[in-house]
Amino acid sequence: MDTGLTESSLRKIREEIVTCPVCGKNTLRIVDYLYEAPYVGKLIISIGKCDNCGYSFKDVRLYEAKEPGKIVFTVEKLEDINVLVVKSASASVLIPELGLTMTPGPASEGFITTIEGLLDRFLEALEVACRDEKADKEKCEEMRKKIVDAKEGRIRYTVIIVDPEGVSSIASPKARRMPVEPEELEKLGYIVARRGEKSG
C-alpha cells in the first residue's frame, strides 16, 4: 500500500546506539523519525539496524500516546476496508467473527496499513501455516474463504486493536476507543501489574 511515505517527508528526531538483543554488541543503531500521516496525524517511526549481525526492526506508533485500551471498528461496507490502521509493535489485533488473532512476539514490528492490508497479513500467515503437512486442509480452506469474503465485503465483522501503550490507531470517526480490562490483557499474554503488587 502506498502511504505517501518518503525520506523527504520524515524528520529525524533522535538517534542512539544501544546493545543488540541478538548479538549482545553495542552496535544497534536506532533512529526515530517524525512523520505527519494523512488522516492519522503525527507518528513516530523507529528503524533499528545492528552494524555487527544485521538484526533489524521497525516500529510505528502515535506521537501522542492515549490511555492503554482497545480500539473497536466495525466493517459494515466494502469501503471500510480502505480505512488506515496504525498498529504498534506491542499491540494485538483481533477479528472475533473470523476467529483471527495477531499477538506480538519478540520479533513483532509496528506497521501502517489498511483494514484490507490487515486481512492480507492474516491470509499470508494462514498460507504459511497450511503448508505444514499436518495442517487440516479442510479447515485451512474454510478459513481462507472467510478472509476472502471479509475482503470482498460479503460479511460484517469487527476489528479490535488492543494496545497496552495506547499508541495505535484506526483512522475513522466510527472507531471507538475503550478501556481494556486487566483480564483481557492477560488472556493475550501481556504481563499486568495489579494494584498493590510491585512490578519488578
C-alpha positions as CSV (number, residue, x, y, z in Angstrom):
1,M,0.0,0.0,0.0
2,D,1.2,3.5,-0.9
3,T,1.0,5.7,2.2
4,G,3.0,8.5,0.7
5,L,5.9,7.8,2.9
6,T,9.2,9.2,1.5
7,E,12.5,10.1,3.1
8,S,11.8,13.8,2.5
9,S,8.6,13.5,4.5
10,L,10.4,12.1,7.5
11,R,12.1,14.3,10.1
12,K,14.8,12.7,12.2
13,I,14.2,13.5,15.9
14,R,16.5,11.0,17.7
15,E,19.4,8.6,17.1
16,E,21.2,6.3,19.6
17,I,23.3,3.2,19.6
18,V,22.3,0.5,22.1
19,T,23.0,-3.1,22.9
20,C,21.7,-5.5,20.2
21,P,19.4,-8.2,21.7
22,V,20.7,-10.8,19.2
23,C,24.5,-10.5,19.3
24,G,24.9,-8.6,22.5
25,K,27.3,-5.9,21.0
26,N,26.8,-2.2,21.4
27,T,26.2,-1.8,17.7
28,L,22.4,-1.5,17.3
29,R,21.6,2.0,15.8
30,I,18.1,3.2,16.4
31,V,16.7,6.2,14.5
32,D,13.4,7.8,15.4
33,Y,11.6,9.9,12.7
34,L,8.6,12.1,13.0
35,Y,6.0,11.7,10.2
36,E,2.7,13.5,9.6
37,A,0.4,10.8,8.1
38,P,-2.8,11.7,6.2
39,Y,-6.0,11.1,8.3
40,V,-3.9,9.8,11.2
41,G,-1.7,12.7,12.4
42,K,1.8,12.7,13.8
43,L,3.6,9.4,14.1
44,I,7.0,8.2,15.3
45,I,8.6,5.7,13.0
46,S,11.6,3.9,14.6
47,I,14.1,2.0,12.5
48,G,16.9,-0.1,14.0
49,K,19.8,-1.9,12.4
50,C,22.7,-3.7,14.0
51,D,26.0,-3.0,12.3
52,N,27.5,-6.2,13.7
53,C,25.0,-9.0,13.0
54,G,22.5,-7.3,10.7
55,Y,19.5,-7.7,13.0
56,S,16.8,-5.1,12.1
57,F,13.4,-3.9,13.3
58,K,10.8,-1.3,12.5
59,D,8.0,0.2,14.7
60,V,5.4,2.8,14.2
61,R,3.3,4.5,16.9
62,L,1.3,7.6,17.5
63,Y,3.3,10.6,18.5
64,E,1.0,11.4,21.4
65,A,0.0,8.3,23.4
66,K,-3.5,7.8,24.5
67,E,-4.6,5.8,27.6
68,P,-4.0,2.0,27.4
69,G,-7.1,0.4,25.8
70,K,-8.7,-1.1,22.8
71,I,-9.9,0.4,19.5
72,V,-13.1,-1.2,18.1
73,F,-14.1,-0.7,14.4
74,T,-17.0,-2.5,12.7
75,V,-16.6,-3.2,9.0
76,E,-20.0,-2.8,7.5
77,K,-19.4,-2.0,3.9
78,L,-16.7,-2.6,1.3
79,E,-15.3,1.0,1.5
80,D,-14.5,0.4,5.2
81,I,-11.6,-1.9,4.1
82,N,-9.7,1.2,2.9
83,V,-9.6,2.7,6.4
84,L,-6.0,3.3,7.7
85,V,-4.6,1.4,10.6
86,V,-1.6,2.1,12.8
87,K,-0.5,-1.0,14.8
88,S,2.4,-0.5,17.2
89,A,4.8,-3.4,17.9
90,S,3.2,-4.0,21.3
91,A,-0.4,-4.2,20.1
92,S,-2.6,-7.2,19.4
93,V,-5.3,-7.4,16.6
94,L,-8.4,-9.5,16.9
95,I,-11.2,-10.2,14.5
96,P,-13.6,-12.3,16.6
97,E,-16.1,-13.2,13.8
98,L,-13.3,-14.7,11.7
99,G,-11.5,-16.4,14.7
100,L,-8.3,-14.3,13.9
101,T,-5.8,-13.1,16.5
102,M,-2.4,-11.4,15.9
103,T,-0.4,-11.1,19.2
104,P,3.1,-9.5,19.5
105,G,6.1,-11.8,19.8
106,P,9.9,-11.0,20.2
107,A,10.2,-10.1,16.5
108,S,6.9,-8.1,16.3
109,E,7.0,-4.9,14.3
110,G,4.7,-2.0,14.1
111,F,3.2,-1.0,10.7
112,I,0.8,1.3,8.9
113,T,-1.7,-0.4,6.6
114,T,-5.4,-0.6,5.8
115,I,-8.1,-3.0,7.1
116,E,-7.6,-4.8,3.8
117,G,-3.8,-4.9,4.4
118,L,-4.5,-6.5,7.9
119,L,-6.6,-9.2,6.2
120,D,-3.8,-9.8,3.7
121,R,-1.4,-10.3,6.6
122,F,-3.7,-12.9,8.1
123,L,-4.0,-14.6,4.7
124,E,-0.3,-14.8,4.3
125,A,0.1,-16.3,7.8
126,L,-2.6,-18.8,7.1
127,E,-0.9,-19.9,3.8
128,V,2.4,-20.5,5.7
129,A,0.6,-22.5,8.4
130,C,-1.3,-24.5,5.9
131,R,1.8,-25.6,4.0
132,D,2.5,-27.9,7.0
133,E,1.7,-31.5,6.0
134,K,-0.1,-31.9,9.4
135,A,-2.4,-29.0,8.7
136,D,-6.2,-29.7,8.4
137,K,-6.6,-28.7,4.7
138,E,-10.4,-28.5,5.0
139,K,-10.2,-26.1,7.9
140,C,-7.5,-24.1,6.1
141,E,-9.8,-23.7,3.0
142,E,-12.7,-22.7,5.3
143,M,-10.6,-20.0,7.0
144,R,-9.2,-18.8,3.6
145,K,-12.8,-18.4,2.3
146,K,-13.9,-16.5,5.4
147,I,-11.0,-14.0,5.0
148,V,-11.6,-13.6,1.3
149,D,-15.4,-13.0,2.0
150,A,-14.4,-10.3,4.5
151,K,-12.0,-8.6,2.0
152,E,-14.8,-8.6,-0.6
153,G,-17.4,-7.1,1.7
154,R,-19.7,-10.1,1.9
155,I,-19.7,-10.3,5.7
156,R,-19.8,-7.8,8.6
157,Y,-17.0,-8.1,11.2
158,T,-15.2,-6.2,13.9
159,V,-11.5,-5.3,14.1
160,I,-10.2,-4.8,17.6
161,I,-6.7,-3.4,18.4
162,V,-5.7,-4.0,22.0
163,D,-2.8,-1.7,22.9
164,P,-1.4,-1.5,26.4
165,E,0.7,1.6,25.4
166,G,-2.1,3.5,23.7
167,V,-0.1,4.3,20.6
168,S,-2.1,2.5,17.9
169,S,-5.0,4.0,15.9
170,I,-7.8,3.3,13.4
171,A,-8.3,6.4,11.4
172,S,-12.1,6.6,11.2
173,P,-14.8,8.5,13.2
174,K,-16.6,5.1,13.5
175,A,-13.6,3.7,15.5
176,R,-14.4,3.6,19.3
177,R,-11.6,3.8,21.9
178,M,-12.5,1.9,25.0
179,P,-10.8,0.8,28.3
180,V,-9.3,-2.6,28.4
181,E,-9.6,-4.9,31.4
182,P,-6.5,-6.5,33.0
183,E,-8.0,-9.9,32.4
184,E,-8.3,-9.2,28.7
185,L,-4.6,-8.2,28.6
186,E,-3.5,-11.3,30.5
187,K,-5.5,-13.5,28.1
188,L,-3.5,-12.1,25.2
189,G,-0.2,-12.8,27.0
190,Y,0.6,-9.3,28.4
191,I,2.1,-9.1,31.9
192,V,-0.2,-7.0,34.1
193,A,0.9,-5.3,37.3
194,R,-2.1,-5.3,39.6
195,R,-2.7,-2.7,42.3
196,G,-0.9,-3.5,45.4
197,E,1.7,-5.6,43.5
198,K,5.2,-4.4,42.9
199,S,6.3,-4.6,39.2
200,G,9.9,-5.8,39.1
